[in-house]
Amino acid sequence: MQADSMKVSDFIKATGAKVLSSGQESFVGVTTDSRDPQIKDKMFIALLGDVHDAHKFVESAVRGGAPVVVVHSWQTEWEPLKEKATFLLVEDTLKALQSFAKFHRQKFAGIVIGITGSNGKTTTKDFTFQILNQEAPALASQGSFNNHWGVPLTLLDIRAHHKFCIVEMGMNHPGELENLSQLVQANVVTVTNVGRAHIGFFKEVKNIAKAKEEIYIHAPKDCLFAFNMDNEWTRQMMMSHKDHAFKTYSNQDESTDIYLKVSKTLAKGFEIEGHIGGEKGNARVLVWGEHNVANLAAAAAMSYIAGMPAAKIWRALAKVHTGWGRNQWVSMESGGDILFDGYNANPDSFATLLKNIELPLADYKKRIAVFGEMLELGQLSEEEHFDLGRIASQLPWDQAYFIGPSGEAFRRGWQSENDGKTPVVLNTYKDFLELNPLNMVDQHSIVVIKGSRGGALERVVEAFKPVNFSRK
């Protein structure tokens, strides 16, 4: 595999593409976004999405300097563009993207790690990357590039200098992990846990577990498995695959191969101890939320199975950090703090945050909650938001707000447990901005902000004049 360039001839070999115009014979990367700032070096693949058809942006991509363009239909008005770029025609641009990604991955001699789960998969992916990257050059999925187009784009970012590639693999319907597994051809895989994320599609958790297990069922025969022994569903998966080579990890069971537990809670982190492959150790980790110890154990397990020595993993654990919008501490100009968890939200992750925030709340004189809608709950949305309101009401908030269409269910749940101050229900973050948020806080305040990414709650963070925050 060459360090940088990719060949048009390899794309043709992988996809059976027809050459409509020739010129450029190589490119450096692949993009599906005509606004990509590096488009002058990249092949532009025009995908047909649920909302947009990127064929509308072919001319824009060529004007931006794309040396190679892939389409699955031809328009006569593009004829003059043939002189400026190599055009390739395929039957289906998404399938072509996936086929080329599989071709490219098969040339990689390093270790590919596949991670899925209901909660924590992105954080586990980030932790695993941060650990392994201290051992040798590693690549990881950007953000949540974890679906049928995000995964192949990640694989196509692999370069010759990489030794590890960590791929987040998501799903919200049966069969998706089977397809992604065939693309990724992972050397190591894990399901971090099984919970209620996407429950609206699956109706029951057992159906989610069955879909998650596809990452094990459809992995290559020589793939090594890692199992979380603290989750009932992943324990059942271990029993189903106990004849396969595997390692176990836990925050509760010291007999597992990787065992981490909290030895001391800090204001914005914790100290951990335990063993990795039998090697005892400890680390001070500046990551908030004891639930993240489960993600650290998973990341340590993946790194250990990938071949990183346990002693190096222990040292690396002290340097990990959470990403944007994931239990992120943000300071305000007022002197107070924000805990922002706006990248994802489901009933399990909300319950975990509320459990872990109880102790830190005692350090502040004014406590404000701004909660947003949990998406993809289907018919269970009203019930789950009612339950969220019930649980949230038991903490000592001075002010509470809920943003989203399930606000009334949240309010009813709150009032079922708390007949005192009721939460303010709003439609969108714009309604919250009209309440003059800066007047709510001072140097003794904490604002806890959590909701699904679609609620754009980073705008709420910005309204409090953060000093160390940027919109993603």
C-alpha positions as a Python dict, from the first residue, in 0.01 Angstrom:
ca = {
    (1, 'M'): (0, 0, 0),
    (2, 'Q'): (154, 333, -100),
    (3, 'A'): (185, 596, 169),
    (4, 'D'): (-46, 851, 11),
    (5, 'S'): (-176, 796, -340),
    (6, 'M'): (-453, 570, -460),
    (7, 'K'): (-489, 453, -819),
    (8, 'V'): (-784, 498, -1049),
    (9, 'S'): (-696, 155, -1190),
    (10, 'D'): (-749, 0, -844),
    (11, 'F'): (-1090, 163, -816),
    (12, 'I'): (-1184, 21, -1154),
    (13, 'K'): (-1056, -322, -1050),
    (14, 'A'): (-1260, -311, -727),
    (15, 'T'): (-1584, -175, -874),
    (16, 'G'): (-1593, -248, -1246),
    (17, 'A'): (-1632, 123, -1317),
    (18, 'K'): (-1655, 248, -1674),
    (19, 'V'): (-1417, 528, -1774),
    (20, 'L'): (-1603, 825, -1923),
    (21, 'S'): (-1301, 1055, -1936),
    (22, 'S'): (-940, 1005, -1839),
    (23, 'G'): (-670, 1233, -1717),
    (24, 'Q'): (-578, 1197, -1355),
    (25, 'E'): (-457, 845, -1273),
    (26, 'S'): (-420, 885, -897),
    (27, 'F'): (-568, 1066, -598),
    (28, 'V'): (-493, 1092, -226),
    (29, 'G'): (-828, 1023, -57),
    (30, 'V'): (-1202, 986, -101),
    (31, 'T'): (-1479, 1229, -14),
    (32, 'T'): (-1855, 1245, -56),
    (33, 'D'): (-1872, 1617, 28),
    (34, 'S'): (-1817, 1871, -251),
    (35, 'R'): (-1726, 2127, 19),
    (36, 'D'): (-1436, 1919, 152),
    (37, 'P'): (-1141, 2160, 198),
    (38, 'Q'): (-904, 1891, 64),
    (39, 'I'): (-1116, 1809, -241),
    (40, 'K'): (-829, 1903, -479),
    (41, 'D'): (-657, 1581, -377),
    (42, 'K'): (-958, 1353, -349),
    (43, 'M'): (-1191, 1136, -551),
    (44, 'F'): (-1545, 1271, -522),
    (45, 'I'): (-1812, 999, -505),
    (46, 'A'): (-2166, 1130, -565),
    (47, 'L'): (-2387, 940, -321),
    (48, 'L'): (-2765, 929, -335),
    (49, 'G'): (-2875, 990, 25),
    (50, 'D'): (-3207, 1001, 205),
    (51, 'V'): (-3220, 1380, 177),
    (52, 'H'): (-2971, 1491, -89),
    (53, 'D'): (-2849, 1355, -420),
    (54, 'A'): (-2481, 1451, -444),
    (55, 'H'): (-2502, 1432, -824),
    (56, 'K'): (-2638, 1787, -789),
    (57, 'F'): (-2295, 1893, -664),
    (58, 'V'): (-2079, 1733, -933),
    (59, 'E'): (-2009, 2065, -1104),
    (60, 'S'): (-1923, 2222, -767),
    (61, 'A'): (-1682, 1937, -690),
    (62, 'V'): (-1503, 1979, -1023),
    (63, 'R'): (-1484, 2357, -977),
    (64, 'G'): (-1331, 2289, -638),
    (65, 'G'): (-1059, 2085, -804),
    (66, 'A'): (-1166, 1722, -757),
    (67, 'P'): (-933, 1521, -986),
    (68, 'V'): (-1164, 1217, -1008),
    (69, 'V'): (-1546, 1204, -997),
    (70, 'V'): (-1761, 892, -962),
    (71, 'V'): (-2130, 897, -1064),
    (72, 'H'): (-2401, 640, -1130),
    (73, 'S'): (-2588, 849, -1387),
    (74, 'W'): (-2464, 1086, -1654),
    (75, 'Q'): (-2598, 1431, -1739),
    (76, 'T'): (-2518, 1595, -2073),
    (77, 'E'): (-2445, 1931, -1911),
    (78, 'W'): (-2138, 1772, -1752),
    (79, 'E'): (-1969, 1717, -2094),
    (80, 'P'): (-1744, 2026, -2064),
    (81, 'L'): (-1625, 1901, -1723),
    (82, 'K'): (-1459, 1595, -1877),
    (83, 'E'): (-1160, 1808, -1968),
    (84, 'K'): (-1104, 1899, -1601),
    (85, 'A'): (-1150, 1563, -1424),
    (86, 'T'): (-1149, 1188, -1470),
    (87, 'F'): (-1511, 1069, -1472),
    (88, 'L'): (-1604, 712, -1376),
    (89, 'L'): (-1950, 558, -1412),
    (90, 'V'): (-2074, 283, -1178),
    (91, 'E'): (-2412, 115, -1127),
    (92, 'D'): (-2446, 234, -767),
    (93, 'T'): (-2213, 487, -604),
    (94, 'L'): (-2274, 360, -249),
    (95, 'K'): (-2191, 2, -347),
    (96, 'A'): (-1886, 130, -533),
    (97, 'L'): (-1771, 318, -222),
    (98, 'Q'): (-1811, 2, -14),
    (99, 'S'): (-1640, -222, -269),
    (100, 'F'): (-1342, 10, -296),
    (101, 'A'): (-1320, 31, 85),
    (102, 'K'): (-1315, -349, 112),
    (103, 'F'): (-1045, -367, -158),
    (104, 'H'): (-839, -104, 24),
    (105, 'R'): (-882, -270, 365),
    (106, 'Q'): (-757, -606, 230),
    (107, 'K'): (-424, -441, 148),
    (108, 'F'): (-376, -332, 511),
    (109, 'A'): (-139, -551, 714),
    (110, 'G'): (-212, -388, 1049),
    (111, 'I'): (-476, -459, 1313),
    (112, 'V'): (-838, -355, 1254),
    (113, 'I'): (-1060, -325, 1561),
    (114, 'G'): (-1441, -323, 1540),
    (115, 'I'): (-1650, -173, 1822),
    (116, 'T'): (-2027, -160, 1863),
    (117, 'G'): (-2269, -127, 2155),
    (118, 'S'): (-2579, 55, 2276),
    (119, 'N'): (-2383, 300, 2491),
    (120, 'G'): (-2021, 405, 2502),
    (121, 'K'): (-1906, 278, 2164),
    (122, 'T'): (-1782, 617, 2043),
    (123, 'T'): (-1608, 693, 2374),
    (124, 'T'): (-1458, 343, 2378),
    (125, 'K'): (-1339, 396, 2021),
    (126, 'D'): (-1181, 728, 2120),
    (127, 'F'): (-1013, 580, 2430),
    (128, 'T'): (-883, 283, 2229),
    (129, 'F'): (-738, 519, 1969),
    (130, 'Q'): (-574, 737, 2234),
    (131, 'I'): (-415, 434, 2400),
    (132, 'L'): (-295, 256, 2086),
    (133, 'N'): (-172, 576, 1924),
    (134, 'Q'): (85, 597, 2203),
    (135, 'E'): (216, 256, 2093),
    (136, 'A'): (214, 308, 1714),
    (137, 'P'): (33, 526, 1456),
    (138, 'A'): (-340, 460, 1475),
    (139, 'L'): (-648, 568, 1282),
    (140, 'A'): (-1002, 589, 1417),
    (141, 'S'): (-1347, 673, 1281),
    (142, 'Q'): (-1420, 1045, 1276),
    (143, 'G'): (-1696, 1142, 1517),
    (144, 'S'): (-1969, 884, 1466),
    (145, 'F'): (-1875, 770, 1114),
    (146, 'N'): (-2026, 433, 1194),
    (147, 'N'): (-2281, 352, 923),
    (148, 'H'): (-2295, 218, 568),
    (149, 'W'): (-2106, 519, 428),
    (150, 'G'): (-1908, 630, 734),
    (151, 'V'): (-1738, 294, 785),
    (152, 'P'): (-1607, 266, 427),
    (153, 'L'): (-1480, 625, 443),
    (154, 'T'): (-1288, 535, 758),
    (155, 'L'): (-1134, 230, 592),
    (156, 'L'): (-1033, 442, 294),
    (157, 'D'): (-841, 674, 529),
    (158, 'I'): (-598, 392, 615),
    (159, 'R'): (-243, 471, 507),
    (160, 'A'): (79, 271, 499),
    (161, 'H'): (215, 421, 822),
    (162, 'H'): (-87, 312, 1028),
    (163, 'K'): (-50, 7, 1248),
    (164, 'F'): (-400, 12, 1398),
    (165, 'C'): (-743, 111, 1266),
    (166, 'I'): (-1030, 144, 1515),
    (167, 'V'): (-1372, 132, 1350),
    (168, 'E'): (-1695, 225, 1524),
    (169, 'M'): (-1983, 16, 1387),
    (170, 'G'): (-2338, 135, 1447),
    (171, 'M'): (-2677, -6, 1367),
    (172, 'N'): (-3045, 65, 1416),
    (173, 'H'): (-3189, -224, 1212),
    (174, 'P'): (-3114, -598, 1188),
    (175, 'G'): (-2856, -699, 931),
    (176, 'E'): (-2657, -376, 937),
    (177, 'L'): (-2371, -517, 1145),
    (178, 'E'): (-2356, -822, 921),
    (179, 'N'): (-2294, -597, 620),
    (180, 'L'): (-2045, -377, 804),
    (181, 'S'): (-1857, -679, 938),
    (182, 'Q'): (-1805, -806, 585),
    (183, 'L'): (-1652, -469, 496),
    (184, 'V'): (-1435, -426, 804),
    (185, 'Q'): (-1293, -779, 830),
    (186, 'A'): (-1184, -698, 1185),
    (187, 'N'): (-903, -867, 1375),
    (188, 'V'): (-1058, -779, 1714),
    (189, 'V'): (-1423, -702, 1799),
    (190, 'T'): (-1640, -622, 2099),
    (191, 'V'): (-1993, -525, 2194),
    (192, 'T'): (-1951, -272, 2475),
    (193, 'N'): (-2301, -341, 2610),
    (194, 'V'): (-2663, -390, 2509),
    (195, 'G'): (-2921, -138, 2627),
    (196, 'R'): (-3224, 53, 2508),
    (197, 'A'): (-3073, 270, 2235),
    (198, 'H'): (-3290, 234, 1919),
    (199, 'I'): (-3558, 54, 2123),
    (200, 'G'): (-3819, 220, 1901),
    (201, 'F'): (-3704, 8, 1607),
    (202, 'F'): (-3657, -320, 1795),
    (203, 'K'): (-3941, -311, 2054),
    (204, 'E'): (-3748, -538, 2295),
    (205, 'V'): (-3390, -536, 2424),
    (206, 'K'): (-3346, -903, 2330),
    (207, 'N'): (-3392, -803, 1965),
    (208, 'I'): (-3123, -536, 2002),
    (209, 'A'): (-2892, -799, 2151),
    (210, 'K'): (-2953, -1031, 1858),
    (211, 'A'): (-2863, -754, 1613),
    (212, 'K'): (-2552, -654, 1809),
    (213, 'E'): (-2430, -1015, 1814),
    (214, 'E'): (-2390, -999, 1436),
    (215, 'I'): (-2048, -841, 1493),
    (216, 'Y'): (-1932, -1173, 1643),
    (217, 'I'): (-2127, -1405, 1415),
    (218, 'H'): (-2000, -1246, 1094),
    (219, 'A'): (-1643, -1173, 1202),
    (220, 'P'): (-1355, -1352, 1024),
    (221, 'K'): (-1270, -1694, 1167),
    (222, 'D'): (-937, -1574, 1306),
    (223, 'C'): (-1088, -1264, 1468),
    (224, 'L'): (-1034, -1233, 1846),
    (225, 'F'): (-1339, -1151, 2059),
    (226, 'A'): (-1369, -937, 2373),
    (227, 'F'): (-1671, -966, 2603),
    (228, 'N'): (-1803, -729, 2870),
    (229, 'M'): (-1890, -949, 3167),
    (230, 'D'): (-2088, -674, 3344),
    (231, 'N'): (-2377, -676, 3097),
    (232, 'E'): (-2623, -967, 3099),
    (233, 'W'): (-2663, -970, 2721),
    (234, 'T'): (-2293, -965, 2640),
    (235, 'R'): (-2237, -1241, 2899),
    (236, 'Q'): (-2489, -1451, 2706),
    (237, 'M'): (-2296, -1377, 2386),
    (238, 'M'): (-1978, -1504, 2552),
    (239, 'M'): (-2151, -1831, 2640),
    (240, 'S'): (-2265, -1868, 2279),
    (241, 'H'): (-1910, -1814, 2148),
    (242, 'K'): (-1704, -1976, 2425),
    (243, 'D'): (-1537, -2210, 2174),
    (244, 'H'): (-1390, -1907, 1997),
    (245, 'A'): (-1069, -1729, 2111),
    (246, 'F'): (-1168, -1445, 2344),
    (247, 'K'): (-1079, -1224, 2641),
    (248, 'T'): (-1312, -1079, 2905),
    (249, 'Y'): (-1325, -743, 3081),
    (250, 'S'): (-1513, -605, 3379),
    (251, 'N'): (-1544, -338, 3646),
    (252, 'Q'): (-1695, -588, 3891),
    (253, 'D'): (-1539, -932, 3835),
    (254, 'E'): (-1172, -952, 3929),
    (255, 'S'): (-1136, -1293, 3761),
    (256, 'T'): (-1172, -1144, 3413),
    (257, 'D'): (-872, -1087, 3186),
    (258, 'I'): (-899, -710, 3219),
    (259, 'Y'): (-1036, -568, 3544),
    (260, 'L'): (-1058, -197, 3630),
    (261, 'K'): (-1236, -37, 3923),
    (262, 'V'): (-1255, 308, 4081),
    (263, 'S'): (-1032, 339, 4386),
    (264, 'K'): (-1096, 710, 4448),
    (265, 'T'): (-1340, 965, 4308),
    (266, 'L'): (-1202, 1306, 4216),
    (267, 'A'): (-1386, 1632, 4141),
    (268, 'K'): (-1354, 1585, 3764),
    (269, 'G'): (-1215, 1236, 3732),
    (270, 'F'): (-1113, 932, 3933),
    (271, 'E'): (-830, 699, 4022),
    (272, 'I'): (-851, 340, 3900),
    (273, 'E'): (-678, 18, 3987),
    (274, 'G'): (-695, -345, 3881),
    (275, 'H'): (-511, -565, 3635),
    (276, 'I'): (-461, -597, 3261),
    (277, 'G'): (-375, -949, 3155),
    (278, 'G'): (-271, -1020, 3513),
    (279, 'E'): (-43, -715, 3541),
    (280, 'K'): (-159, -501, 3831),
    (281, 'G'): (-153, -125, 3810),
    (282, 'N'): (-326, 203, 3880),
    (283, 'A'): (-384, 534, 3704),
    (284, 'R'): (-524, 880, 3768),
    (285, 'V'): (-774, 957, 3489),
    (286, 'L'): (-914, 1308, 3435),
    (287, 'V'): (-1239, 1189, 3277),
    (288, 'W'): (-1568, 1268, 3448),
    (289, 'G'): (-1825, 1001, 3529),
    (290, 'E'): (-1753, 665, 3685),
    (291, 'H'): (-1953, 500, 3405),
    (292, 'N'): (-1652, 577, 3186),
    (293, 'V'): (-1453, 314, 3373),
    (294, 'A'): (-1650, 59, 3170),
    (295, 'N'): (-1535, 232, 2851),
    (296, 'L'): (-1176, 238, 2980),
    (297, 'A'): (-1190, -136, 3054),
    (298, 'A'): (-1319, -206, 2703),
    (299, 'A'): (-1049, 14, 2549),
    (300, 'A'): (-779, -149, 2760),
    (301, 'A'): (-906, -492, 2653),
    (302, 'M'): (-904, -402, 2283),
    (303, 'S'): (-553, -255, 2313),
    (304, 'Y'): (-423, -559, 2502),
    (305, 'I'): (-572, -805, 2252),
    (306, 'A'): (-425, -593, 1970),
    (307, 'G'): (-80, -659, 2116),
    (308, 'M'): (4, -355, 2329),
    (309, 'P'): (195, -452, 2647),
    (310, 'A'): (-6, -414, 2968),
    (311, 'A'): (254, -185, 3131),
    (312, 'K'): (225, 60, 2841),
    (313, 'I'): (-155, 49, 2858),
    (314, 'W'): (-146, 143, 3227),
    (315, 'R'): (70, 446, 3145),
    (316, 'A'): (-150, 541, 2851),
    (317, 'L'): (-471, 531, 3056),
    (318, 'A'): (-359, 839, 3249),
    (319, 'K'): (-362, 1043, 2927),
    (320, 'V'): (-708, 964, 2787),
    (321, 'H'): (-984, 1223, 2760),
    (322, 'T'): (-1343, 1238, 2638),
    (323, 'G'): (-1437, 1402, 2310),
    (324, 'W'): (-1663, 1691, 2218),
    (325, 'G'): (-2006, 1677, 2379),
    (326, 'R'): (-1935, 1366, 2584),
    (327, 'N'): (-1931, 1446, 2956),
    (328, 'Q'): (-1741, 1759, 2857),
    (329, 'W'): (-1661, 2014, 3128),
    (330, 'V'): (-1687, 2370, 3002),
    (331, 'S'): (-1610, 2687, 3198),
    (332, 'M'): (-1832, 2995, 3177),
    (333, 'E'): (-1726, 3360, 3180),
    (334, 'S'): (-1932, 3392, 3497),
    (335, 'G'): (-1693, 3152, 3669),
    (336, 'G'): (-1940, 2865, 3687),
    (337, 'D'): (-1925, 2529, 3507),
    (338, 'I'): (-2118, 2344, 3238),
    (339, 'L'): (-2132, 1968, 3202),
    (340, 'F'): (-2224, 1914, 2837),
    (341, 'D'): (-2333, 1573, 2712),
    (342, 'G'): (-2507, 1657, 2388),
    (343, 'Y'): (-2365, 1408, 2142),
    (344, 'N'): (-2611, 1129, 2212),
    (345, 'A'): (-2895, 1047, 2448),
    (346, 'N'): (-3104, 743, 2532),
    (347, 'P'): (-3273, 619, 2852),
    (348, 'D'): (-2965, 429, 2972),
    (349, 'S'): (-2715, 710, 2914),
    (350, 'F'): (-2950, 961, 3080),
    (351, 'A'): (-2992, 736, 3384),
    (352, 'T'): (-2615, 697, 3410),
    (353, 'L'): (-2553, 1071, 3397),
    (354, 'L'): (-2818, 1144, 3661),
    (355, 'K'): (-2670, 880, 3889),
    (356, 'N'): (-2318, 1015, 3855),
    (357, 'I'): (-2401, 1386, 3876),
    (358, 'E'): (-2559, 1366, 4221),
    (359, 'L'): (-2231, 1401, 4414),
    (360, 'P'): (-2079, 1687, 4205),
    (361, 'L'): (-2401, 1890, 4241),
    (362, 'A'): (-2322, 1936, 4609),
    (363, 'D'): (-2022, 2156, 4516),
    (364, 'Y'): (-2245, 2427, 4364),
    (365, 'K'): (-2495, 2671, 4515),
    (366, 'K'): (-2705, 2698, 4199),
    (367, 'R'): (-2792, 2393, 3989),
    (368, 'I'): (-2958, 2419, 3649),
    (369, 'A'): (-3069, 2130, 3427),
    (370, 'V'): (-3130, 2170, 3055),
    (371, 'F'): (-3246, 1842, 2908),
    (372, 'G'): (-3335, 1765, 2548),
    (373, 'E'): (-3534, 1508, 2353),
    (374, 'M'): (-3420, 1145, 2333),
    (375, 'L'): (-3461, 1040, 1970),
    (376, 'E'): (-3535, 701, 1808),
    (377, 'L'): (-3762, 576, 2087),
    (378, 'G'): (-4065, 520, 1865),
    (379, 'Q'): (-4384, 430, 2051),
    (380, 'L'): (-4192, 416, 2379),
    (381, 'S'): (-4102, 785, 2362),
    (382, 'E'): (-4377, 910, 2594),
    (383, 'E'): (-4314, 636, 2850),
    (384, 'E'): (-3937, 687, 2852),
    (385, 'H'): (-3959, 1066, 2879),
    (386, 'F'): (-4209, 1031, 3164),
    (387, 'D'): (-3961, 804, 3341),
    (388, 'L'): (-3677, 1048, 3272),
    (389, 'G'): (-3877, 1329, 3433),
    (390, 'R'): (-3950, 1110, 3733),
    (391, 'I'): (-3581, 1028, 3788),
    (392, 'A'): (-3456, 1381, 3718),
    (393, 'S'): (-3698, 1533, 3969),
    (394, 'Q'): (-3526, 1353, 4257),
    (395, 'L'): (-3209, 1564, 4226),
    (396, 'P'): (-3175, 1910, 4387),
    (397, 'W'): (-3220, 2133, 4083),
    (398, 'D'): (-3287, 2503, 4135),
    (399, 'Q'): (-3411, 2536, 3778),
    (400, 'A'): (-3498, 2271, 3521),
    (401, 'Y'): (-3582, 2296, 3151),
    (402, 'F'): (-3682, 2040, 2891),
    (403, 'I'): (-3649, 2112, 2520),
    (404, 'G'): (-3842, 1902, 2269),
    (405, 'P'): (-4180, 1754, 2172),
    (406, 'S'): (-4188, 1512, 2469),
    (407, 'G'): (-4180, 1794, 2723),
    (408, 'E'): (-4528, 1730, 2862),
    (409, 'A'): (-4447, 1363, 2927),
    (410, 'F'): (-4127, 1474, 3102),
    (411, 'R'): (-4325, 1724, 3313),
    (412, 'R'): (-4584, 1465, 3415),
    (413, 'G'): (-4309, 1227, 3520),
    (414, 'W'): (-4144, 1503, 3722),
    (415, 'Q'): (-4468, 1596, 3898),
    (416, 'S'): (-4538, 1231, 3983),
    (417, 'E'): (-4238, 1240, 4219),
    (418, 'N'): (-4195, 1610, 4299),
    (419, 'D'): (-4484, 1843, 4381),
    (420, 'G'): (-4254, 2143, 4418),
    (421, 'K'): (-4097, 2349, 4143),
    (422, 'T'): (-4191, 2215, 3799),
    (423, 'P'): (-3968, 2217, 3491),
    (424, 'V'): (-4011, 2469, 3210),
    (425, 'V'): (-4103, 2295, 2883),
    (426, 'L'): (-3983, 2448, 2555),
    (427, 'N'): (-4009, 2350, 2190),
    (428, 'T'): (-3655, 2420, 2063),
    (429, 'Y'): (-3323, 2557, 2182),
    (430, 'K'): (-3426, 2891, 2028),
    (431, 'D'): (-3702, 2922, 2289),
    (432, 'F'): (-3445, 2871, 2562),
    (433, 'L'): (-3218, 3142, 2420),
    (434, 'E'): (-3502, 3393, 2460),
    (435, 'L'): (-3495, 3340, 2839),
    (436, 'N'): (-3168, 3537, 2880),
    (437, 'P'): (-2954, 3243, 3001),
    (438, 'L'): (-2670, 3468, 3120),
    (439, 'N'): (-2896, 3607, 3391),
    (440, 'M'): (-2941, 3256, 3531),
    (441, 'V'): (-2579, 3190, 3631),
    (442, 'D'): (-2296, 3320, 3845),
    (443, 'Q'): (-1962, 3188, 3971),
    (444, 'H'): (-2135, 2936, 4195),
    (445, 'S'): (-2349, 2778, 3921),
    (446, 'I'): (-2345, 2448, 3736),
    (447, 'V'): (-2549, 2387, 3422),
    (448, 'V'): (-2602, 2024, 3319),
    (449, 'I'): (-2695, 1998, 2950),
    (450, 'K'): (-2788, 1665, 2791),
    (451, 'G'): (-2992, 1552, 2493),
    (452, 'S'): (-2972, 1387, 2152),
    (453, 'R'): (-2750, 1542, 1888),
    (454, 'G'): (-3050, 1648, 1681),
    (455, 'G'): (-3153, 1896, 1950),
    (456, 'A'): (-2850, 2117, 1878),
    (457, 'L'): (-2792, 2178, 2248),
    (458, 'E'): (-2445, 2315, 2178),
    (459, 'R'): (-2633, 2639, 2105),
    (460, 'V'): (-2745, 2633, 2468),
    (461, 'V'): (-2383, 2596, 2579),
    (462, 'E'): (-2287, 2898, 2368),
    (463, 'A'): (-2562, 3107, 2529),
    (464, 'F'): (-2383, 3082, 2864),
    (465, 'K'): (-2065, 3243, 2722),
    (466, 'P'): (-1825, 2949, 2750),
    (467, 'V'): (-1453, 3027, 2756),
    (468, 'N'): (-1318, 2694, 2631),
    (469, 'F'): (-1577, 2564, 2388),
    (470, 'S'): (-1629, 2560, 2014),
    (471, 'R'): (-1924, 2440, 1810),
    (472, 'K'): (-1845, 2105, 1646),
}
